[in-house]
Amino acid sequence: MHLGNARTFLVAWLAVRGEGGRLIMRIEDLDGPRVLPGAESAVLGDLRWLGLDWDEGPDSTGSQALYRQSERTGLYEDALAKLRQENRAFPCACSRAELESAASAPHDEGDGPVYPGTCRDLSEDEVVTRAHARGRKVAWRFRAEAHPISFSDRIFGAQQRNVDDFVLMRADGVPSYQLAVTVDDLAMGITQVVRGADLLGSTARQLALMAVFKGQAPTYAHVPLVLSPEGTRLAKRNRPVALEDLRNQGISANTVRSQLARSLGIACDEYAKPPDLVAQFSFDKINIRAWTP
């Protein structure tokens, strides 16, 4: 866990404690090769070191039986079956590389090329035949409607986005982020989502899915990213400084927490505990520009 992860979780913690809600810890571990052994316990340990807790999660009891997405795949398969039944999902034989190389394919906000509709109007048999000829299985995509989705973000304000035919289930059978979080948010009765601003562009896709499922959409708050001193986004591939590194350098949790709080517009000293910060927190205080420590 790096400072960006911790800052976003702190916002979620302050918001839910200030509004009298319940904080749910969900482990999104569907992308098997990228899930490292011990990562879950390390993340939970980092948050406890910062003095932050949650009301429900994989290490506690709660209203939900399962808090790891890897244990909830049956729900995602059922959701895909429903979408197929209602003709809101279609098979696709295109690889990501093929879409990346398409000269006419525009790109979205970090989730790859916008789908140009190659397989949208083909029969399922045609698509399956194409995929088999290329030595692979089909993926499944959402059949989007040609109108923009509007929503209000608690930090970035009014938003309007078009929705493309995004992936629901990858060719290897792994549910997409879009499908999994939408199904889970509805099943868990989530009323407010707090996450990084790099996922702001995903929200319209999830709202489009929720409309098909006739579910009550949560409100959203996308926390501006934390950048490295070089101005790059913190990401695992760039090996940003982790909370564990700071702890090993002898930097206290109080120091880290107070720095994060001040970046959110909260005036505090190094000795302020998490409950001391709640009364000062407001989404309105958060600067929409990325923060560089």
C-alpha positions in Angstrom: 0.0 0.0 0.0 1.4 3.4 -1.0 0.4 6.9 0.0 -2.3 7.2 -2.7 -4.1 4.1 -1.5 -3.8 5.2 2.1 -5.1 8.7 1.3 -8.2 7.4 -0.5 -9.0 5.0 2.4 -8.6 7.8 4.9 -11.2 9.8 2.9 -13.6 6.8 3.0 -13.0 6.4 6.7 -13.6 10.0 7.5 -16.7 10.2 5.4 -18.3 7.1 6.8 -17.5 8.0 10.4 -18.8 11.5 9.9 -22.0 10.3 8.4 -22.7 7.5 10.7 -22.4 4.7 8.1 -20.7 1.3 8.0 -17.4 0.8 6.2 -17.0 -2.4 4.2 -13.6 -3.8 3.4 -13.9 -5.7 0.1 -10.9 -7.5 -1.4 -10.8 -7.2 -5.2 -8.6 -10.1 -6.0 -9.9 -11.4 -9.4 -6.7 -10.8 -11.4 -4.9 -14.0 -10.2 -1.4 -13.4 -11.6 -1.2 -9.9 -10.0 -2.4 -11.1 -6.6 0.8 -11.6 -4.5 0.8 -14.0 -1.6 0.4 -12.1 1.7 -0.8 -9.0 -0.1 -4.2 -9.0 1.7 -2.7 -9.3 5.2 -0.1 -6.6 4.3 -2.8 -4.1 3.2 -4.9 -4.7 6.3 -1.9 -4.4 8.5 -0.9 -1.1 6.9 -4.3 0.4 7.5 -4.3 -0.8 11.1 -0.9 0.8 11.6 -2.4 4.1 10.5 -5.1 3.7 13.1 -7.9 3.0 10.6 -10.5 0.3 10.9 -13.7 -1.1 9.1 -17.0 -2.5 10.2 -17.2 -5.5 7.9 -14.6 -7.4 6.0 -12.8 -10.7 5.4 -11.3 -10.7 8.9 -14.6 -9.9 10.7 -18.3 -10.9 10.7 -20.9 -8.9 8.9 -24.1 -8.9 6.9 -22.2 -10.3 3.8 -20.9 -13.8 3.9 -18.1 -13.3 1.4 -15.8 -10.2 1.1 -13.2 -11.5 -1.4 -14.2 -11.3 -5.1 -12.5 -14.5 -5.8 -15.1 -16.2 -3.6 -18.0 -14.5 -5.4 -17.5 -15.6 -9.0 -20.9 -17.4 -9.1 -22.6 -14.0 -8.7 -20.8 -12.6 -11.7 -21.6 -15.6 -13.9 -25.3 -15.2 -12.9 -25.2 -11.5 -13.8 -23.7 -12.2 -17.2 -26.3 -14.8 -17.9 -29.0 -12.2 -17.1 -27.4 -9.7 -19.5 -27.2 -12.3 -22.2 -30.8 -13.2 -21.7 -31.8 -9.6 -22.1 -29.5 -9.1 -25.2 -27.3 -6.7 -23.3 -24.2 -8.8 -23.8 -22.5 -10.1 -26.9 -19.5 -12.3 -27.6 -16.3 -10.8 -29.0 -13.3 -12.5 -30.7 -11.1 -9.4 -30.7 -7.8 -9.4 -28.8 -6.6 -6.3 -26.9 -3.6 -6.2 -29.3 -5.9 -6.0 -32.3 -7.9 -3.2 -30.8 -4.7 -1.3 -29.8 -3.5 -1.5 -33.4 -6.7 -0.3 -35.0 -5.9 3.1 -36.5 -9.4 4.4 -35.8 -9.7 3.3 -32.2 -9.7 6.2 -29.7 -8.6 5.6 -26.2 -10.5 6.2 -23.0 -9.1 7.3 -19.6 -6.7 4.4 -19.0 -8.8 1.4 -19.6 -7.6 0.7 -23.2 -9.0 1.5 -26.6 -12.7 2.3 -27.0 -14.3 -0.7 -28.7 -15.1 0.0 -32.4 -18.0 -2.5 -32.6 -16.3 -5.2 -34.6 -18.3 -8.2 -33.3 -21.4 -6.3 -32.1 -23.7 -7.2 -34.9 -22.4 -10.7 -35.7 -24.1 -13.9 -34.7 -22.7 -15.8 -31.7 -21.7 -18.7 -34.0 -19.8 -16.3 -36.3 -17.9 -14.9 -33.4 -17.1 -18.3 -31.8 -15.8 -19.5 -35.2 -13.6 -16.4 -35.5 -12.2 -16.9 -32.0 -11.5 -20.6 -32.5 -9.7 -19.9 -35.8 -7.4 -17.6 -33.8 -6.9 -20.3 -31.1 -8.8 -18.5 -28.3 -12.2 -18.3 -26.6 -14.7 -15.4 -26.8 -14.9 -12.5 -24.4 -18.3 -11.0 -23.5 -19.0 -7.3 -23.9 -21.8 -5.0 -22.7 -24.2 -3.8 -25.4 -24.2 -0.1 -24.6 -26.9 2.3 -25.6 -26.1 5.4 -27.6 -26.8 8.1 -25.0 -24.5 9.6 -22.4 -24.7 8.8 -18.7 -24.9 11.8 -16.2 -23.9 11.7 -12.5 -22.6 13.9 -9.8 -19.3 13.2 -8.1 -18.9 14.5 -4.5 -15.4 15.9 -5.4 -15.4 16.5 -9.1 -19.0 17.6 -9.5 -21.3 17.1 -12.5 -20.1 14.5 -15.0 -21.4 13.2 -18.3 -19.8 10.3 -20.1 -20.6 8.1 -23.1 -20.4 4.4 -22.5 -18.8 2.0 -25.0 -19.2 -1.8 -25.4 -16.9 -2.6 -22.5 -15.7 -6.1 -21.5 -17.9 -8.0 -19.0 -16.0 -11.3 -19.0 -12.6 -11.8 -20.4 -11.8 -14.6 -22.8 -10.0 -16.5 -19.9 -13.2 -16.5 -17.9 -12.2 -13.8 -15.5 -15.0 -11.2 -14.7 -14.1 -7.7 -15.5 -13.6 -5.0 -12.9 -16.7 -3.2 -14.2 -19.0 -6.3 -13.8 -17.6 -7.4 -10.5 -17.8 -4.1 -8.6 -21.3 -3.4 -10.0 -22.7 -6.7 -8.9 -21.0 -6.4 -5.5 -22.1 -2.8 -4.9 -25.7 -3.8 -5.5 -25.5 -7.1 -3.6 -23.9 -5.5 -0.6 -26.2 -2.5 -0.6 -23.3 0.0 -1.0 -24.6 3.6 -0.7 -21.4 5.5 -1.2 -18.2 4.6 -3.2 -14.9 6.3 -2.4 -12.0 5.5 -4.8 -9.2 7.0 -6.8 -9.8 9.6 -9.5 -8.2 7.2 -12.1 -11.5 5.3 -11.9 -13.8 8.3 -12.5 -14.2 7.2 -16.1 -15.5 3.8 -15.0 -18.5 5.2 -13.2 -20.7 5.7 -16.2 -20.2 2.1 -17.2 -21.2 0.8 -13.8 -24.2 3.1 -13.8 -25.3 1.7 -17.2 -25.0 -1.8 -15.8 -27.0 -0.9 -12.7 -29.8 0.5 -14.8 -30.1 -2.9 -16.5 -30.1 -4.6 -13.2 -32.7 -2.1 -11.9 -30.6 -1.4 -8.8 -30.2 1.6 -6.6 -26.9 3.4 -7.6 -24.6 4.6 -4.8 -23.1 8.1 -4.7 -19.5 8.5 -5.8 -16.4 10.4 -4.6 -13.2 10.1 -6.6 -10.2 11.2 -4.7 -7.5 13.0 -6.7 -4.4 11.0 -7.2 -1.1 11.3 -5.4 1.9 11.8 -7.7 5.6 11.0 -7.3 8.1 13.9 -7.1 8.6 13.4 -10.8 4.9 14.0 -11.5 4.0 10.4 -12.4 1.1 8.4 -11.0 1.9 6.1 -8.2 1.6 2.5 -9.5 3.1 -0.9 -8.7 5.0 -0.9 -11.9 6.8 2.2 -10.9 7.6 0.8 -7.4 6.4 3.8 -5.4 7.5 4.2 -1.7 5.2 1.9 0.3 3.9 2.5 3.8 6.0 -0.5 4.9 9.1 1.4 3.6 8.2 4.4 5.6 7.6 2.3 8.7 11.0 0.6 8.2 12.6 4.1 8.0 11.3 4.9 11.4 8.6 7.3 10.2 5.6 7.2 12.6 2.0 6.5 11.7 1.1 9.8 13.2 3.4 11.7 10.8 2.0 9.9 7.8 -1.6 10.3 8.9 -1.3 14.0 9.7 0.4 14.6 6.3 -2.4 12.9 4.5 -5.0 14.8 6.5 -3.4 18.2 5.8 -3.4 17.3 2.1 -7.2 16.9 2.4 -7.6 20.4 3.9 -7.7 19.3 7.5 -5.7 21.5 9.9 -4.1 19.2 12.5 -0.8 18.5 14.3 1.2 15.3 14.2 -0.5 13.9 17.3 -4.1 14.1 16.1 -5.8 10.7 16.2 -8.3 9.6 13.5 -11.4 10.5 15.5 -10.0 14.0 16.0 -10.1 14.6 12.2 -13.7 13.6 11.6 -15.3 16.9 12.5 -13.0 18.9 10.2 -13.5 16.6 7.2 -15.5 17.7 4.2 -15.5 16.6 0.5 -15.7 20.3 -0.4 -12.2 20.9 1.1 -10.5 18.4 -1.2 -8.5 20.1 -4.0 -9.4 18.4 -7.3 -5.8 18.7 -8.5 -3.4 15.7 -7.9 -1.3 16.0 -4.8 2.5 15.7 -4.7 3.9 15.1 -1.1 
